[in-house]
Amino acid sequence: MENQGRPVDVRRLRDHGIRNANTVWWDLSTPALYEHALGRHEGLMAHLGPLVVRTGQYTGRSPNDRYVVREPSSDQHVWWGKVNQPFTQERYDALRSRLTAYLQGKDLYVQDCYVGADPGYRLKLRVINELAWHNIFARNMFLKERDRAKLAGHVPEFTVIDAPGFTAHPEEDGTRSEAFIVLNFGRKEVIIGGTAYAGEMKKSVFTVMNYLLPPKGVLSMHCSANYGADRDDVAVFFGLSGTGKTTLSADPGRTLIGDDEHGWSDSGVFNFEGGCYAKVIRLSREGEPEIYATTRRFGTLLENVAIDSETRRIDLESDAFTENTRASYPVTYIPNADRAGIAGHPKTIIMLTADAFGVLPPISALDAHQAMYHFLSGYTARVAGTERGVKEPQATFSTCFGAPFMALKPTVYAKLLGEKIARHKTRAWLVNTGWNGGAYGVGSRIKLAYTRAMVRAALDGSLAATPMRRDPVFGVMVPETCPDVPSEVLNPRGMWPDPEAYDRQAAVLAGMFNENFRQFAEGASPEVRAAGPCAG
C-alpha cells in the first residue's frame, strides 16, 4: 500500500478493515485534490476556479435509504421508526465486508478532521473516500487541523467510509435500493454507498452529533447562526433546506457563525462545521452577493450546476439536472464569517417555514410555549429537489426543524430548548418565507427583501415594540407595521383575493397542526399543548 501526502502508518486503514488498497492519499490539500479530481475526470474546472461535478441519479438526500444499526449500546436511546430505520448487526457486518472487499485495489482519499468548533465538545473524525471530489467536500465542510503534530496523533472517534461506486443488493442486504447510508453508533462508524450525493456525509455526521451531545446538556440544532455588534447579540435560524437558513444568516451587517449546524452549550453557540452547503439555483449577484461570490472561487464545489463545456461558464439559472443545485465552500469565503465559530447565547430565535398553503403571517412573535409548540411541530414545505421524488413544495411537519437528522426522541431536544429559552430569556419569532396571497401555484413567494427587512427589525428589537394583533386562527402575535415592508403584506388574509377561501385554507392547516401534535401531546405541558392553532 503506497501512501502519499502526509506520512502515515499504513495500519491506520487496516484498523478499519480496509486492506490492499492501491494508493492512499492522506490529508491532501485542496489544490492537490483538484489535480486528482480533474485527472480522474470527476469534474470540470469552471471560469474563475470552482469545480463542477455531477452526482448522478441521486441529486438530493435519500432518506428512505438511511438506516441505523440496532445494537446494545444505542438500542434504548435511538428514536426508532421511519426516520431511524433499524438495521441488523448481521446485515451490517455482511454489507461492510463486501464494501471493504470492493475497496481493495482502489485509490483512496482520507481526511482527518473535526466536527464542533468548541474544543470541549469536539469530535475527532476520519473520512475515507473513493472520489477525490468527495474528499474536497469533506475538507470544505468539516474542521481542518492545521497542526501537523496533532494530525500525526489523530485517533478518530467516528469514521465515515464513503464509496459511491459500491452498490447494495436489496434482496441480499435488506436495503430498499442500491443506495445505503448506515450509521453504527456501537462501532462509531458510517458507511455510504450507491449514491454520489455528497450531502449524505455531512448529514450523517450531523446525526452523530445529535446523538452524542444532548446527554451532555448541549442542544444540537439544525440552524444557521450569526451575531451583531458583539458576540452576545446572537441569532439562530431554524429551518429545513430551502427555507432560508443560509441566505438570511449571510447578512453583511452581521457576523456569520455558521449556516446549518450548531450546538448550544452552557457557554453559548458553536458551529459544527468549517464550511457552508448552499442551494444556488437562480442565485443572483444582487440578491445574495456573498454566496454568489463563492460560485466564482477556487475551492468551491458546484454540484449539478450547468456549465458550458467550451467557455466553462456556469449557468445558475438552469435546473437541467435538479432544482437542488449546491455549492460547498469554506465558511471563510463569506467575508464577515467568524473564524472561531463560537459566540454567546442566542438573544433571538427565528423559526423559518416555507408555508405552501400561503396562510401563515410573514412574521409573528411567539411566547415561550408557542416556541416549544412550533419547535416540536417543525412545519414547513419540502422544497423541490432536496429529497428524491419531490417535484414541488409539499406541506410537511419535521420535528425540531430537522427530523431526518434527529437520532433521539424529539422531546429530548425540545426539553433542552425550553430550558435554554427560559434561562437566557431568548425571544422567538416565526417567519414564513413561503407563499402569500394564495397557496403554491396561485400566490407568490414572499419577496426576499421583505423577509430581510422583517428579520432585521426582529433582531434590532424594534419590531417587538410595534403594535401587534393576535391571529385568530394561529394565536400568534402579528406586527401591524414593519419598516420597509408594506403593511398589507403583514396581513395574509387581506392578501388573498377571496378572504373566505383564506379562512378555509387556514382551517385546513390548523387541523394539520393539531393532528400532527397529537404524537407529542402526552409529553408536553398543558401550556405547550394549548399553544397551537384553533382548528375551529
C-alpha positions in Angstrom: 0.0 0.0 0.0 1.6 3.2 -1.2 0.8 6.4 0.8 1.1 9.9 -0.5 0.5 13.3 1.2 1.1 13.3 5.0 3.3 10.3 6.1 1.1 7.8 8.0 1.2 4.3 9.3 -0.5 2.0 6.8 -2.0 0.1 9.7 -4.4 3.0 10.2 -6.6 1.9 7.4 -6.2 -1.8 8.3 -7.7 -0.8 11.7 -10.9 0.0 9.6 -10.8 -3.4 7.9 -9.5 -1.9 4.7 -6.6 -3.9 3.2 -4.8 -4.0 -0.1 -5.8 -0.6 -1.3 -3.8 0.8 -4.2 -2.6 4.3 -3.3 -3.8 6.1 -0.2 -3.8 9.9 -0.4 -3.9 11.2 3.1 -4.8 14.8 4.1 -4.1 16.2 0.6 -4.5 20.0 0.2 -7.4 21.3 -1.9 -5.1 22.1 -4.9 -3.7 18.6 -4.9 -7.2 17.1 -4.7 -8.3 19.4 -7.6 -5.5 17.8 -9.7 -6.7 14.3 -8.8 -10.3 15.1 -9.5 -9.6 16.6 -12.9 -7.1 13.9 -13.8 -9.7 11.2 -13.0 -12.3 13.1 -14.9 -14.5 13.5 -11.9 -15.5 17.1 -12.8 -14.7 20.3 -14.8 -13.0 23.4 -13.6 -15.3 26.4 -14.3 -14.4 30.0 -15.1 -12.6 31.6 -12.1 -11.9 28.3 -10.5 -14.8 26.4 -8.9 -15.0 22.6 -9.6 -18.3 21.5 -11.2 -19.3 17.9 -10.5 -22.3 15.6 -11.1 -23.9 13.3 -8.5 -25.7 11.1 -11.0 -29.3 9.9 -10.3 -29.1 11.0 -6.7 -29.3 14.8 -6.7 -30.6 15.0 -3.1 -30.7 13.1 0.1 -32.3 9.7 0.0 -33.9 9.4 3.5 -35.6 6.1 2.7 -32.2 4.5 2.2 -30.9 5.6 5.6 -30.6 3.1 8.4 -29.3 2.8 12.0 -27.8 -0.5 13.3 -29.8 -1.9 16.2 -27.1 -2.8 18.7 -26.9 -2.9 22.5 -25.2 0.4 23.3 -27.7 2.6 21.5 -30.9 0.5 21.3 -32.7 2.1 24.2 -31.8 5.7 23.1 -32.5 5.8 19.4 -35.8 7.3 18.1 -36.8 4.2 16.1 -39.2 4.5 13.2 -39.4 5.9 9.7 -36.6 8.4 10.3 -34.2 5.9 12.0 -34.9 2.6 10.3 -33.4 -0.4 12.2 -30.7 -2.5 10.5 -29.4 -5.7 12.0 -25.8 -6.1 13.1 -25.5 -9.3 11.0 -26.6 -7.5 7.8 -24.3 -4.6 8.6 -21.3 -6.9 9.0 -22.1 -8.6 5.7 -22.6 -5.4 3.8 -19.5 -3.8 5.3 -17.4 -6.9 4.4 -18.4 -6.6 0.8 -17.7 -2.9 0.9 -14.2 -3.3 2.2 -13.6 -6.1 -0.4 -14.7 -3.6 -3.1 -12.1 -1.1 -1.9 -9.2 -3.4 -2.5 -7.1 -2.2 -5.3 -8.7 1.3 -5.3 -7.1 4.6 -4.8 -8.5 6.1 -1.6 -8.6 9.6 -0.1 -8.5 10.3 3.6 -9.1 13.4 5.6 -8.6 13.6 9.4 -10.7 16.4 10.7 -13.1 17.6 13.4 -16.7 18.3 14.0 -17.5 21.1 16.5 -15.7 24.4 17.0 -15.9 24.2 20.8 -12.9 22.1 21.9 -15.0 20.9 24.9 -17.4 19.1 22.6 -15.3 18.5 19.5 -15.5 15.1 17.8 -12.4 13.7 16.0 -13.5 12.4 12.6 -11.9 10.4 9.8 -13.4 10.5 6.3 -12.4 7.8 3.8 -13.5 8.5 0.2 -13.4 6.7 -3.1 -13.7 10.0 -5.0 -11.2 12.9 -4.8 -14.0 15.5 -5.1 -15.8 13.9 -2.2 -12.6 14.4 -0.2 -12.7 18.1 -1.2 -16.2 18.2 0.2 -15.1 16.7 3.5 -12.2 19.2 3.6 -14.6 22.1 2.9 -17.4 21.0 5.3 -15.5 19.7 8.4 -13.0 21.5 10.5 -9.3 21.1 9.5 -6.5 20.5 11.9 -3.6 22.8 10.9 -1.1 21.4 13.5 0.8 18.6 11.8 1.9 17.2 15.1 -1.7 16.8 16.3 -2.6 15.3 12.9 0.0 12.7 13.4 -1.6 11.6 16.6 -5.2 11.9 15.3 -7.3 9.0 16.6 -10.8 9.2 15.2 -13.8 8.9 17.4 -16.1 8.4 14.4 -15.3 7.3 10.9 -17.1 7.7 7.6 -16.4 5.3 4.7 -17.9 6.6 1.5 -17.9 4.6 -1.7 -20.4 5.8 -4.3 -19.3 3.1 -6.8 -20.3 0.3 -4.5 -23.9 -0.7 -4.6 -26.1 -2.8 -2.3 -28.1 -5.8 -3.3 -31.6 -5.2 -1.8 -32.6 -8.8 -1.7 -29.4 -9.9 -0.1 -28.6 -6.8 2.1 -32.1 -5.9 3.3 -31.9 -2.4 1.8 -34.6 -0.6 -0.2 -32.4 0.1 -3.2 -28.8 0.0 -4.3 -28.1 3.1 -2.2 -27.5 2.9 1.5 -26.4 5.2 4.4 -25.9 3.1 7.5 -25.0 4.5 11.0 -23.5 2.2 13.6 -23.2 4.0 17.0 -21.7 0.9 18.6 -18.9 0.7 16.0 -18.7 4.5 15.7 -18.9 4.4 12.0 -21.0 5.4 9.0 -20.9 3.5 5.7 -22.3 5.1 2.5 -22.6 3.5 -1.0 -24.6 3.7 -4.2 -25.0 7.5 -4.1 -22.7 10.2 -5.1 -24.7 13.0 -3.4 -22.0 14.4 -1.0 -24.6 15.8 1.4 -25.1 12.3 2.8 -21.7 12.5 4.5 -22.5 15.9 6.1 -25.9 14.9 7.4 -24.8 11.5 8.7 -22.2 13.3 10.8 -24.8 15.8 12.0 -27.0 12.8 13.1 -24.0 11.5 15.1 -23.7 14.9 16.9 -27.4 14.8 17.5 -26.9 11.5 19.3 -23.8 12.4 21.3 -24.4 15.9 22.5 -27.8 16.1 24.3 -26.8 13.7 27.1 -24.0 16.3 27.8 -26.6 19.1 28.1 -25.8 20.5 24.7 -28.7 21.2 22.3 -27.8 20.2 18.8 -29.6 22.4 16.3 -30.4 22.4 12.6 -29.9 26.1 12.2 -27.7 28.9 10.9 -26.4 31.5 13.3 -24.8 34.9 13.3 -24.2 37.8 15.7 -24.4 41.6 15.5 -22.2 44.3 17.1 -20.8 41.8 19.6 -20.7 38.1 20.3 -23.5 38.4 22.8 -26.0 39.6 20.1 -26.6 36.1 18.7 -29.4 35.0 16.5 -30.2 31.4 15.4 -32.3 30.5 12.4 -34.1 27.1 12.5 -35.3 25.6 9.3 -35.1 22.9 6.7 -33.3 23.2 3.4 -34.8 25.8 1.2 -36.4 27.9 3.9 -33.6 30.5 4.0 -31.2 29.5 6.8 -28.1 30.1 4.7 -29.5 33.2 2.9 -30.7 35.0 5.9 -27.7 34.3 8.1 -25.3 35.6 5.4 -26.1 39.2 6.3 -23.3 41.7 5.5 -24.3 43.7 8.6 -23.8 40.8 11.0 -21.0 38.2 11.5 -21.7 34.6 10.4 -21.1 31.8 12.8 -22.3 29.1 10.5 -25.0 28.3 8.0 -26.5 24.9 9.0 -25.5 23.0 12.2 -24.8 24.3 15.7 -24.6 23.3 19.3 -25.9 25.4 22.2 -23.9 24.6 25.4 -23.8 26.3 28.8 -21.1 28.6 27.2 -23.1 29.6 24.1 -23.5 28.7 20.5 -20.8 27.0 18.4 -20.6 25.8 14.8 -20.3 22.2 14.0 -18.7 22.7 10.6 -16.0 24.5 8.7 -18.0 25.2 5.6 -21.3 26.1 4.0 -23.5 24.0 1.7 -25.8 26.5 0.0 -28.5 26.0 -2.6 -27.6 28.1 -5.7 -30.5 27.6 -8.1 -31.3 31.0 -9.6 -28.8 32.7 -7.2 -28.2 36.3 -8.1 -25.4 38.7 -7.6 -27.9 41.4 -6.4 -30.0 39.3 -4.1 -27.3 37.2 -2.3 -23.9 38.8 -3.2 -21.8 37.0 -0.6 -23.0 33.5 -1.6 -22.9 34.4 -5.3 -19.3 35.4 -5.0 -18.4 31.9 -3.7 -19.6 30.4 -7.0 -16.7 32.2 -8.7 -13.9 31.0 -6.4 -11.3 28.3 -6.5 -12.1 25.7 -3.8 -15.8 25.8 -4.2 -17.6 22.6 -5.3 -20.6 23.1 -7.5 -22.9 20.1 -7.6 -25.1 19.6 -10.6 -24.7 23.2 -11.8 -25.0 23.6 -15.6 -21.7 24.6 -17.3 -20.8 25.4 -20.9 -18.1 22.9 -21.8 -16.3 25.3 -24.1 -16.3 28.6 -22.2 -16.5 26.9 -18.8 -19.0 29.5 -17.6 -21.7 28.3 -15.2 -25.5 28.9 -15.5 -27.1 29.2 -12.1 -30.5 29.7 -13.7 -30.6 26.2 -15.1 -32.3 23.3 -13.4 -31.3 20.9 -16.2 -30.1 18.4 -13.6 -32.0 19.3 -10.5 -33.6 22.2 -8.5 -31.2 21.2 -5.7 -28.0 22.7 -7.2 -25.5 23.2 -4.4 -22.3 25.0 -3.6 -19.9 23.7 -0.9 -17.3 26.2 0.2 -15.2 27.0 3.3 -17.1 29.3 5.7 -14.2 31.8 5.4 -15.3 32.5 1.9 -18.1 34.6 3.5 -16.3 37.9 4.2 -17.9 38.5 7.6 -17.6 35.0 8.9 -16.2 34.3 12.4 -13.2 32.0 12.0 -13.5 30.7 15.6 -17.2 29.6 15.1 -18.1 30.4 18.7 -20.3 33.1 20.3 -22.6 33.8 23.2 -26.1 32.7 24.0 -28.9 33.5 21.5 -30.9 36.7 22.1 -33.2 35.8 19.2 -34.6 32.7 17.7 -36.0 32.8 14.2 -38.1 29.7 13.2 -38.3 29.6 9.4 -41.1 28.0 7.5 -41.9 27.9 3.8 -45.7 27.8 4.0 -47.0 26.2 0.8 -50.6 26.9 1.9 -49.9 30.7 1.9 -51.8 31.4 5.2 -49.2 31.9 7.9 -48.2 35.5 8.6 -44.8 36.6 7.1 -43.6 37.2 10.7 -45.1 36.7 14.1 -43.9 36.8 17.7 -44.0 33.6 19.8 -44.2 33.3 23.5 -42.1 30.6 25.2 -44.9 28.0 25.0 -45.6 28.8 21.3 -41.9 28.5 20.6 -41.9 25.0 22.1 -45.0 24.1 20.1 -43.6 25.2 16.8 -40.2 23.6 17.5 -41.9 20.3 18.1 -44.1 20.8 15.1 -41.5 21.9 12.6 -43.9 22.9 9.9 -42.5 23.8 6.5 -42.7 22.7 2.9 -40.2 20.2 1.4 -38.6 22.0 -1.4 -38.3 20.6 -4.9 -35.1 18.6 -5.4 -33.9 18.5 -1.8 -35.2 14.9 -1.5 -35.7 12.3 -4.3 -39.2 12.3 -5.7 -40.2 15.7 -4.5 -41.0 17.8 -7.6 -42.8 20.7 -6.0 -43.2 22.1 -2.4 -45.3 19.8 -0.2 -46.6 20.6 3.2 -44.8 18.6 5.9 -44.0 18.5 9.6 -40.4 17.9 10.5 -40.0 18.0 14.3 -37.2 20.1 15.6 -36.9 21.6 12.1 -34.7 18.6 11.2 -36.5 15.3 11.8 -34.4 13.4 9.2 -31.3 14.0 11.4 -32.7 13.5 14.9 -31.3 10.4 16.5 -33.0 10.7 19.8 -36.7 11.3 20.7 -37.9 14.8 19.8 -38.9 15.6 23.4 -35.2 15.3 24.4 -34.3 18.3 22.1 -37.5 20.2 23.0 -36.9 19.9 26.7 -33.3 21.3 26.2 -34.6 24.2 24.1 -37.3 25.1 26.6 -34.8 25.2 29.4 -32.3 27.4 27.5 -35.0 29.8 26.3 -36.1 30.3 29.9 -32.6 30.6 31.3 -31.4 33.1 28.8 -34.7 35.0 28.2 -34.5 34.4 24.4 -37.1 36.0 22.2 -38.6 33.8 19.4 -40.2 34.6 16.1 -41.9 32.5 13.4 -41.0 33.7 9.9 -42.8 32.5 6.8 -40.5 32.6 3.7 -43.1 30.8 1.6 -46.2 32.0 -0.1 -48.6 34.9 0.3 -51.8 35.9 -1.5 -52.7 32.3 -2.2 -51.4 28.8 -2.0 -48.4 27.4 -4.0 -49.4 27.7 -7.7 -51.7 30.6 -7.1 -50.0 33.1 -4.7 -46.4 34.3 -4.9 -43.3 33.7 -2.9 -42.7 36.4 -0.3 -40.0 38.8 -1.5 -36.6 38.2 0.0 -36.2 41.9 0.5 -39.3 42.0 2.7 -38.1 39.0 4.7 -34.7 40.6 5.2 -36.4 43.8 6.5 -38.6 41.9 8.9 -35.7 39.8 10.3 -33.6 43.0 10.7 -36.4 44.6 12.7 -36.8 41.5 14.9 -33.0 41.4 15.6 -32.6 45.0 16.5 -35.6 44.9 18.8 -37.7 47.5 17.0 -40.3 45.0 15.8 -41.2 43.9 19.4 -42.1 47.5 20.2 -44.7 47.9 17.4 -48.4 47.4 17.9 -49.5 43.8 17.3 -52.7 41.8 16.7 -53.4 38.2 17.7 -54.0 36.0 14.7 -57.5 34.5 15.2 -56.5 31.1 13.8 -52.9 30.5 14.8 -52.8 32.5 18.0 -49.5 34.2 17.3 -48.9 37.9 17.6 -48.6 39.7 14.2 -46.9 43.1 13.9 -49.1 45.7 12.3 -46.2 47.6 10.7 -42.5 46.9 9.9 -40.0 49.3 8.3 -39.5 48.7 4.5 -42.5 46.3 4.3 -45.9 47.3 3.0 -48.4 46.9 5.9 -50.8 44.8 3.7 -48.1 42.1 3.3 -48.2 41.5 7.1 -51.9 40.5 6.9 -52.1 37.2 4.9 -55.9 37.1 4.9 -56.1 40.5 3.3 -53.6 39.5 0.6 -56.0 36.7 -0.7 -58.5 37.8 -3.4 -61.1 35.7 -1.6 -60.9 36.1 2.2 -63.3 33.2 2.7 -61.0 30.9 0.7 -58.2 32.0 3.0 -60.4 31.0 6.0 -61.0 27.6 4.6 -57.3 27.1 3.8 -56.2 28.3 7.3 -58.6 25.9 9.0 -57.1 23.1 7.0 -53.6 23.9 8.0 -54.7 24.4 11.7 -56.2 21.0 11.6 -53.0 19.5 10.3 -51.0 21.2 13.1 -53.4 19.7 15.7 -53.4 16.3 14.2 -49.6 16.2 13.9 -49.1 17.4 17.5 -51.0 14.5 19.0 -47.9 12.4 18.9 -46.2 14.9 21.3 -49.2 15.8 23.5 -48.6 13.2 26.2 -45.1 14.5 26.9 -46.0 18.2 26.6 -47.1 20.6 29.4 -50.7 21.9 29.3 -49.4 25.3 28.3 -47.5 23.9 25.3 -50.5 21.8 24.2 -52.6 25.0 24.3 -50.2 27.0 22.3 -51.3 25.6 18.9 -53.8 27.0 16.5 -57.5 26.9 16.8 -59.0 24.4 14.3 -62.5 25.8 14.6 
